[in-house]
Amino acid sequence: MLILTMHESDLLIREVLDAGARGYLLKSDASRELVAAVEAIRHNKTYFTARVAQMVLDGYLDKKPGFAADAGQPASRLTPRQREIVQLLAEGKSSKEVAVALGLSVKTAETHRANIMRRLDCHSVSELVRYAIRNRISEA
């Protein structure tokens, strides 16, 4: 089964993989990769866009809850602490406000923020907010 979607959330990827999907393709990549994806599935191979493959690999290597055997856990490529930080940032808090709320130094909060954005491949706070909403870390 090949999934063609516009959604790129950890939770959705886990759900479709659990349902037996062997391929996951974003609509934004379809014009370049659809034929290759269909061919791969047709030949009993898997097919994931590079970004989705990285998410799956990160989940596997880091043994994150989103890809672990325990389905009771929320899907995420983030530690519980990183999820807290993402939630605060998505609520519009600055690094200084995050630091105060969590009892961290401002430098530590900024380091967490930079590591989270790199791990999620987010290049702006708006992308981070979108990730938080899609993955039910924060509400719109």
C-alpha positions, 0 to 999 in steps of 0.5 A: 500500500502506498500512501499519498498525502499532504500530511507529514506528522509523526503520528500519521506516519506511525499509524499508516506504517502500523496499518501495513503501508509500504510507502509514504509519499507527500503530495508536494513530492509526487510530481518528482517521485510518484512513478518511482514510488509506484514501481517500488511498491509494485516490486514489493519494495518500500518507498519513503521520501527522504524526509519521511525515511529520516523520521522513521530512521530517527525513531528507530535509532533513538527508540523514540516512543513514536516508533516503539512497540508501545502504542500507548505512547504518543508519537514523537521524535522528541523527548518529554522535555523537548515536547515541553519546550515545543509546547511553550514555544508554540504558545509564543514564549520566548527562550527566556520565558521558557527558561523561567518556566522550566527552571533552566538557564537561558543558554540551556533553553536556547540550546534545546530550541536549536537542537529541536529545530535541527532534529525536526528540520524546522527553519522558523518558529512558524514551522515549529508551531505547525509541527506542534499542532500537527502532532497534538503537542499544542492546539491551534 
